[in-house]
Amino acid sequence: MLAATALSLALALAPQAPPSLKPCKGESDCISSNGLEAPNHFQAPLAFAPKTRDKAFTDAVGLLRDDAACTVVDDAARYIQARCGGDNVELLLREDVATFRVAALQKGITPPWCIEKNCINGSMGQRKRILKLGERLGWSPIDSTNLADEGRWTPIFFNTDAVPRDE
């Protein structure tokens, strides 16, 4: 009887993996791999291939648990939620990609400009957090090759070309 009660309590407290992650809905200091997000709240999912989902999950949970700044809860299968520093990080692992949502626990003021390379207005702290996590795990954004081949950053206030072109 006691074992059954303990098992039911453990199952009730275990996080349930959502079928998809909650969108940012325009909140400041939030990014998501949800394709319906506004461009300044979107970041491409992270590809973990050729690793299996199980291996990618184990690696991510291990890395986050080893990080002293993170408190981790997981479902032992495909969903991870961690509080890292001032951010809430959620990962939902699909068959070959990790979708995510990173939101600041305390919202800040988003400046209406960018002055550093690769800046996208808003949520830069959250972008850096998920990209650093992906880099440490050996995962990369699924659009990284397209951006490296075709992208060119030009500060908008210093742009004198109507269409940026290579020198």
Order of alpha helices (4+ residues) and beta strands (2+ residues): alpha-beta-beta-alpha-beta-beta-beta-beta-alpha-beta-alpha
